[in-house]
């Protein structure tokens, strides 16, 4: 694997990687930004509407599973894998425009797009990790958490941007697809200018059993269980907080509710970028197990209480929502950083891919569960079921904190 690009050092490579990651991942959010205009002109059933979003998630799960079994991100050139994935995603995303939104081909193409993201999201994290300083060395402050936190912060803003776009309306449904495809094309070329850092191990032999290391290795298992607790909460919150806020604001603001609800949703989801950066900086100094446990305690508590403010003062809901939005992302990058530091260096890419695969598979359950809970108990208690995830995640991370392997995690294993 080539570890240098002419004239490209750490800072330049990370900036180029950050731009490439956000530009490529924009295809993931194309439907979110287009959905309002699609619904205004086409009649979609509830299942088909959900499928436009969940097909990307399902494709990502399938792609990460295939990548992990074949150890692609540990055996292939990272930049080329990223580039090819981004270019195929751009083509699949652009092909959507050849069909009407009601066509069954749209979910198929979105599934392909999601599969390609398996060569972008975890691969980008591995590229970033190759530049990380080792914080376990005497007198050296590590920056693994901050580097991966930068990527998560950018992706969080990307997730929030459709809510801001839809607040002002009037956007033709084709525009987000066109701009996202252009972004993925740009990323496919730009990432080839990124240099790979010095922290790269020799590629492992192809063994399907490599993927099982994520469960066989006890410390890795604990880190992954913590991540699963985090993911149970995160994407269900992101998927349904907009509807929760809109329905709550409608009770107090009337006709003006829609505009302010979308702005509030953008602020709450986008605030996670602050959490990702802050969590990364703190985790490199206080330890990942401590920061992830504190973050999950705060986010889980917000999930428990925010429903009690439904129909109450909008300012109060936004305040609690902002705390939730920041804390729910503050730990996100740290699970990936923890896995990176605990894994065999030759299997880092595979372990990151397995982690994201199982995590996103779990989100399909929690995302589809919330509407049923709302029908049963209403918004007052609906989000409380999400608190189960982070509270179980805390147990896993505190057990890791007491394990001898925790000394391999940078900066304060205990």
Phi, psi and omega in degrees: 000131179289134183246016180213148172234131187310123174074011183247113178262194185297307184299312181296320180296318181292323177295314178297320179296317181299313179297316181297318182296312181294318181295319180289319182289350180299334179294335179297322187263006184300317181293321179302318181286337184264344192299320182299315180290324177298315181292334180286339185241344180229146177271114179247138172287161182300319181294315181296321179298315179294326183294329179300329179266312186290338179295328176292315179300315180296320177297321179297318179299315180296318180294318180292325178295313179298316180298319181292318180297326180265000181052041186300317184284355174252348184245344183248159175298121187299317183293319180291321177299315178299312184297311180298318180298316180295321182291319177294320178299319179299317180295315180295319180294322180289326180295337176308325184291348178279353183234158172284151183302339180277352183293145178290346179289336182297308177301326179296313179293325178291327175297315178298318177301316179297320177301318181294331180295342174294338176265006181243302187295297180293329179293320176299320178295321179293319178301316179299321182294336180291344179260359186288142173281145180276106182282356178277350179280144182300130176077007181244128175269122180287159178223021180301312182299319181291319182296313179289328176299326177299316179296315181295323179298316180295318180292329177295316177297324177296322178292327183279332189301324178301328179293323177291319180297315183288339180297329183262350171060185175072017181262119178301139187298337181284332186301310179301324178292318179296312182293324179293319178296320177298320178297318179294322176297316177301315181297321181300329177271321185293323184295338179291345177272352181283136175269146175271133183288180186283346184274065180234131179262164177298139182299136180281161174292155180287113176221122179299333182288348178304323183296332183288347179301332180298335179256324182294322182282114187301311178299320177296322179299317179296317179298320180290324176295322174299318179296321179297320176299318178296315184289330175305323182273316195300299189287333174292322176296312179299322184289327190243354181295328180296315180293319177303311182294318181299315181291326178291314180296328179300326180289336184246333185250350178066230187295335181278000188299317187303310182298311182290329179294320180291321176295319180295319179297317177301316181296318184291313179290317181295333179298341178300335178298321177296317179297320181297316180291314180295318179296322178295316181296316182291321183295327178291345182249320183264340183110144185287322182295323180290312183295318179295321180294316179295318180298315180292328177296317180290312182295320178297323178294321177297320178298325180289323191259337189298329180297333180291344179263006180301128182081002179269193181302127180304323181298324181290318179297318179296320181298312179294321179298321179295318177298318179296314182299323179286312186288331184287342179254343184302330182263350191304307182292336187286335174292320177293319179296320179297314178297321179300319183281336181267344185278156166301132185303330182283351183240014184302313181299317180295318180294321176295322181292317177298317181302310181292326179301306183292322180298313181288331174298319179294327181297330178299329179286308185292325179298315182280346180281324186305313180302323179293321179293320178300317179297328183279315189235356180082173183293339184302324183241358189299314184288346183299331181294337179288337182294339179302319182300301182297327181291323173290326177298324178299318180301315181296316183288328176289328174293321176296323179300327180270359181272142179304332180295342181297339178290348177275350178274136185298144167061070167096057180306331180244000000 
